[in-house]
Amino acid sequence: MSRNLTADLAADLRARIVDGVIQPGDKLPSENTLISEFGVSRTVVRSALTRLQAEGLVETERGRGSFALTPPPEGPTAGQVTRPVVTMEDRLHLLEFRIGVEAEAAVLAATNRTDRQLKVLQKALDDFTASVEHPAHAMKSDYDFHRAVAAASGNPFYSDCLASLGQTMIAMPRTRLMTGVEHYARDHFDQVVHEHGSIYAAIADGDGPSAAAAMRSHLANSRRRLRAGR
């Protein structure tokens, strides 16, 4: 019976996140609220949240609560990635994979990008820079920036690869999920803005080696920040 209650609660919260009732970056109802609303035990609530964490839909911060992440994409690209990204090791492996793929995409983007693609890249950079106070917008614009680099490469397989990974490929450190928290690492956000800016500048200049180096440095730094939990 407890297992069914857990599945029912997880399904309800999952639907709220996917349907946008709970927006990415928003805090989920507290444990006490869910206990009262669904008439279940604290164990059931925590089990449901653990299930959603495993699916990549929720991030829980001790003492702060649980926050919704961007749901996986729907449509023809959904489900193409057969290996789920659940654990910290998975996320670190994914970043290692992205270093190889996206560094080469950046080289091609510097050579092949059109003026229109450069404007799309600039907009994604501007949107990300403006998203410091909203983690959900930050995740989306971060993903949009990397998708724009892949599109500018001129090779559709790079775009297809990033599309199949979806927005959950953006491994957002916990501090970027905690809007308004006193120890929110603004300096780390500014560092990511600077790294994106370096990638953009190299692509705009048509400098392939510098674009690859900037992308490689950015993703290596992302891996370091993820390990540090910041």
C-alpha positions as CSV (number, residue, x, y, z in Angstrom):
1,M,0.0,0.0,0.0
2,S,2.8,2.4,0.9
3,R,4.4,1.7,-2.5
4,N,1.2,2.7,-4.3
5,L,0.9,5.9,-2.2
6,T,4.5,6.7,-3.1
7,A,3.8,6.1,-6.8
8,D,0.6,8.2,-6.7
9,L,2.3,11.1,-5.0
10,A,5.3,11.0,-7.4
11,A,2.9,10.9,-10.4
12,D,1.0,13.9,-9.1
13,L,4.1,16.0,-8.5
14,R,5.6,14.8,-11.8
15,A,2.5,16.0,-13.7
16,R,2.6,19.4,-12.0
17,I,6.2,19.9,-13.0
18,V,5.8,18.6,-16.6
19,D,2.6,20.6,-17.1
20,G,4.2,23.8,-15.7
21,V,2.0,24.1,-12.7
22,I,5.3,24.0,-10.7
23,Q,7.8,25.9,-12.8
24,P,11.5,24.9,-13.2
25,G,13.3,26.6,-10.3
26,D,10.2,26.8,-8.1
27,K,10.1,25.4,-4.6
28,L,7.9,22.3,-4.2
29,P,5.3,22.3,-1.4
30,S,6.8,21.5,2.0
31,E,6.8,18.0,3.4
32,N,4.1,19.0,5.9
33,T,2.0,20.5,3.2
34,L,2.2,17.3,1.1
35,I,1.5,15.2,4.2
36,S,-1.7,17.2,4.9
37,E,-2.8,17.5,1.2
38,F,-2.4,13.8,0.4
39,G,-3.0,12.2,3.8
40,V,0.3,10.3,3.7
41,S,3.2,9.7,6.0
42,R,6.5,11.6,5.9
43,T,8.1,8.4,4.7
44,V,5.9,8.3,1.6
45,V,6.6,12.0,0.9
46,R,10.3,11.5,1.1
47,S,10.2,8.3,-1.0
48,A,8.2,10.2,-3.7
49,L,10.8,13.0,-3.7
50,T,13.6,10.5,-3.9
51,R,12.0,9.0,-7.0
52,L,11.7,12.4,-8.6
53,Q,15.3,13.2,-7.8
54,A,16.3,9.9,-9.6
55,E,14.3,11.1,-12.6
56,G,16.1,14.4,-12.7
57,L,13.0,16.4,-12.0
58,V,13.7,17.5,-8.5
59,E,16.8,18.8,-6.5
60,T,16.6,18.7,-2.7
61,E,18.7,20.9,-0.5
62,R,18.9,20.0,3.1
63,G,17.2,22.7,5.2
64,R,15.9,24.6,2.2
65,G,13.4,22.2,0.5
66,S,13.0,20.7,-2.9
67,F,13.1,22.6,-6.2
68,A,11.8,21.6,-9.6
69,L,14.2,21.1,-12.5
70,T,13.5,21.4,-16.2
71,P,11.5,18.3,-17.4
72,P,12.9,16.1,-20.2
73,P,11.9,17.1,-23.7
74,E,8.9,15.6,-25.5
75,G,8.6,14.8,-29.2
76,P,10.8,13.0,-31.7
77,T,14.1,13.6,-29.8
78,A,12.7,12.3,-26.5
79,G,14.0,9.0,-25.3
80,Q,17.0,8.9,-27.7
81,V,19.4,8.9,-24.8
82,T,19.2,5.4,-23.3
83,R,21.5,6.0,-20.4
84,P,19.8,7.9,-17.6
85,V,21.7,10.7,-15.9
86,V,21.0,10.2,-12.2
87,T,24.1,10.1,-10.1
88,M,26.9,12.6,-9.6
89,E,29.1,10.2,-11.5
90,D,26.7,10.2,-14.4
91,R,26.7,14.0,-14.5
92,L,30.5,14.1,-14.4
93,H,30.7,11.5,-17.2
94,L,28.3,13.5,-19.3
95,L,30.4,16.7,-18.9
96,E,33.5,14.7,-20.1
97,F,31.5,13.6,-23.1
98,R,30.3,17.1,-23.8
99,I,33.9,18.5,-23.7
100,G,34.8,16.3,-26.6
101,V,31.7,16.9,-28.6
102,E,31.1,20.6,-28.0
103,A,34.8,21.7,-28.3
104,E,34.7,20.4,-31.9
105,A,31.3,22.0,-32.5
106,A,32.8,25.3,-31.4
107,V,35.7,25.0,-34.0
108,L,33.2,24.5,-36.8
109,A,30.9,27.3,-35.5
110,A,33.8,29.7,-35.7
111,T,34.3,28.7,-39.4
112,N,30.8,28.2,-40.6
113,R,28.5,30.4,-38.6
114,T,26.2,32.8,-40.4
115,D,25.3,36.3,-39.2
116,R,21.9,35.1,-38.2
117,Q,23.3,32.3,-36.2
118,L,25.7,34.7,-34.5
119,K,22.7,36.9,-33.5
120,V,20.9,33.8,-32.0
121,L,24.1,33.1,-30.0
122,Q,24.3,36.7,-28.8
123,K,20.6,36.6,-27.7
124,A,21.2,33.4,-25.7
125,L,24.2,35.0,-24.1
126,D,22.2,38.1,-23.2
127,D,19.3,36.1,-21.9
128,F,21.6,34.0,-19.7
129,T,23.3,37.2,-18.4
130,A,19.9,38.6,-17.4
131,S,18.8,35.4,-15.7
132,V,20.9,35.7,-12.5
133,E,17.8,36.0,-10.3
134,H,15.8,33.1,-11.9
135,P,17.4,29.6,-12.0
136,A,14.8,28.2,-14.4
137,H,15.5,30.9,-16.9
138,A,19.2,30.4,-16.4
139,M,19.0,26.7,-17.1
140,K,17.0,27.3,-20.3
141,S,19.2,30.1,-21.7
142,D,22.3,28.2,-20.8
143,Y,21.0,25.3,-22.8
144,D,19.9,27.6,-25.6
145,F,23.5,29.0,-25.8
146,H,25.0,25.5,-26.2
147,R,22.4,24.6,-28.8
148,A,23.1,27.8,-30.7
149,V,26.8,26.8,-30.9
150,A,25.9,23.4,-32.2
151,A,23.6,24.8,-34.8
152,A,26.2,27.3,-35.9
153,S,28.6,24.4,-36.6
154,G,26.6,23.6,-39.8
155,N,26.7,19.9,-38.9
156,P,23.2,18.7,-37.9
157,F,24.5,15.8,-35.9
158,Y,25.8,18.2,-33.3
159,S,22.4,19.8,-33.0
160,D,20.7,16.4,-32.9
161,C,23.1,15.2,-30.1
162,L,22.4,18.2,-27.8
163,A,18.7,18.0,-28.6
164,S,18.6,14.3,-27.5
165,L,20.3,15.2,-24.3
166,G,17.7,17.9,-23.5
167,Q,17.9,20.7,-21.0
168,T,18.8,18.3,-18.2
169,M,22.3,18.1,-19.7
170,I,22.9,21.5,-17.9
171,A,24.3,20.3,-14.6
172,M,23.2,23.2,-12.4
173,P,25.0,23.4,-9.1
174,R,22.7,23.6,-6.1
175,T,23.6,27.2,-5.2
176,R,22.1,28.3,-8.5
177,L,18.8,26.6,-7.5
178,M,18.5,28.6,-4.3
179,T,17.2,32.0,-5.3
180,G,17.7,34.6,-2.7
181,V,19.8,32.5,-0.4
182,E,22.5,34.6,1.4
183,H,25.3,32.3,0.3
184,Y,24.2,32.3,-3.3
185,A,27.4,32.3,-5.4
186,R,27.0,35.3,-7.6
187,D,30.7,35.2,-8.4
188,H,30.3,31.8,-9.9
189,F,27.4,32.8,-12.0
190,D,29.4,35.8,-13.3
191,Q,32.2,33.4,-14.1
192,V,29.9,31.3,-16.3
193,V,28.8,34.5,-18.1
194,H,32.4,35.3,-18.7
195,E,33.1,31.8,-20.0
196,H,30.1,32.0,-22.4
197,G,31.3,35.4,-23.5
198,S,34.7,34.0,-24.4
199,I,33.2,31.3,-26.5
200,Y,31.0,33.8,-28.3
201,A,33.9,36.2,-28.9
202,A,36.1,33.5,-30.4
203,I,33.2,32.3,-32.7
204,A,32.4,35.9,-33.7
205,D,36.1,36.4,-34.6
206,G,36.2,33.2,-36.6
207,D,39.0,31.8,-34.4
208,G,38.4,28.1,-34.3
209,P,41.3,27.1,-31.9
210,S,40.3,29.8,-29.4
211,A,36.6,28.8,-29.6
212,A,37.6,25.1,-28.9
213,A,39.8,26.2,-26.0
214,A,37.1,28.4,-24.5
215,M,34.5,25.7,-24.7
216,R,36.8,23.1,-23.3
217,S,37.8,25.4,-20.4
218,H,34.1,26.3,-19.7
219,L,33.0,22.7,-19.5
220,A,36.0,21.7,-17.4
221,N,35.2,24.5,-15.0
222,S,31.6,23.3,-15.0
223,R,32.8,19.9,-14.0
224,R,34.9,21.4,-11.2
225,R,32.0,23.5,-9.9
226,L,29.7,20.5,-10.0
227,R,32.2,18.5,-7.9
228,A,32.4,21.4,-5.4
229,G,28.5,21.6,-5.2
230,R,28.7,25.3,-6.2
